C-alpha cells in the first residue's frame, strides 16, 4: 500500500469520490464472481488502496473543519458516512481477496445471478454495432437501455468506471449492470444476439443448495436497496426511510440464519463442500454492506445535523438520487412500472414510491403509478431529466 500523505483538497470532493469508489468496488466484486475474473478482482484491491488514501484525507479534513461544537457535530455525521463507505469498500476488497485465493463458488450461483433485480452482462461489441466509434455520452447508453457500463476490456487492458467521453470500439468487451429489461437493447446496440442460456444445473439437484443460492441473490438485492435508501434518508432528512433501512438490517440477519441452516443441510448431500464456502463469504459481504447502510442512517436516528454539503455530495456523484412527483395527466399516471419501462427508458432504478402518505419500498413491476405519487430513484443525470419529463 502506498504511503499516506495529506493533500489540501475539498472535503466534499473526498466524500464524493469515496461514495463512487465504494459503489464501483461492490459492482466489480460481484462481476469478478460472475465472470470468474482474477483481473477484475485485482482492480478491486487497487481501488481499496485509493480508498485508504481518501479515508485519511477525510479524517484530516473533519478535524480541520471543526472550530465550534455545532460544527464538530455536523462534521461527525459526515465522517460517519465516510466510514460507512470505507466499510463497504473493505467488504468488497475481502471478496476480491478470496477470489484471488481461488475460493470456489457454485455454478448454480452464476446461473441464479441473472434473477437479481439488477443483472450484470458481458457483451463483445460487434463489427456492425451502431455504437462502434461513439462515446458513452453520445450514445446515452444507460438512459437508453437502463444498463450502466462499469468496465470495458480493450485487448489486454481494462477501463474501469468509464466516463461519458470514453469511446466504444469494435471488439471491446463491455461489462454493464442494469435491469433485466435492458439486456436485449444492450445486445442490439452492441450488434449481438442475446445468447440462449442452458439453465439446467450441472450434476444432481440439491434442494437446499438451490434455496441457499436464491437466498444469496435476495440478500444481494436487499443490501443494495439498503444503501440506496440510506443515502435517500439523509438527502431528504427522512426518518421513515431511515427506519426502513433498520428493518432491512433485521431481515438481513434473519436471512443469514436461514442461509447457514440450508448450507449445513446441503453439506450433507454434496461431496465437495469447498463450493459452499464461497456462499458463506457472500452472505457476510451482503450483511456488511447492509450494516454500513445502518451506520449511515444512524446519523438521522440520533438527530445529528446534516449539513447542506451532503446534498451536494449525493447530487454530484456518478449516480444521483432523485425525488420526483407524478403530475396529473403525465405519461406515467395510471401506468404500472412495467408498462412505463422506467428502468429501460430512463436508466433510473426505482427505490421507493410514496402513495397517499404510505411508502412502498422496492415496488413490484405491477405497481401502478398515480398522480401525486412521489418516486425515489437512482441513476445518471440524463436519466433523471427523462424521468422528470415523463412525470410532468
Secondary structure, DSSP 4 states (H G I P E B T S, - for coil): -PPP------HHHHHHHHHHHHHHHHHHHHHHHHTT-HHHHHHHHHHHHHHHHHHHHHHHHHHHT--SHHHHHHHHHHHHHHHHHHHHHHHHHHHHHHHHTT----HHHHHHGGGSSSEEEEEEPPTT-TTTT-BHHHHTHHHHHSPEEEEEEETTEEEES--TTPBP-TT-EEEEEE-TTHHHHHHHHTT-PPPPP--PPSSS--HHHHHHHHHHHHHHHHHHHHHHHHHHHHHTT-HHHHHHHHHHHHHHHHHHHHHHHHHHHHHTT-S-THHHHHHHHHHHHHHHHHHHHHHHHHHHHTT----THHHHHHHTSSSEEEEEE--TTSSSTT-BHHHHTHHHHH-PEEEEEEETTEEEES--TTPBP-TT-EEEEEE-HHHHHHHHHHH-
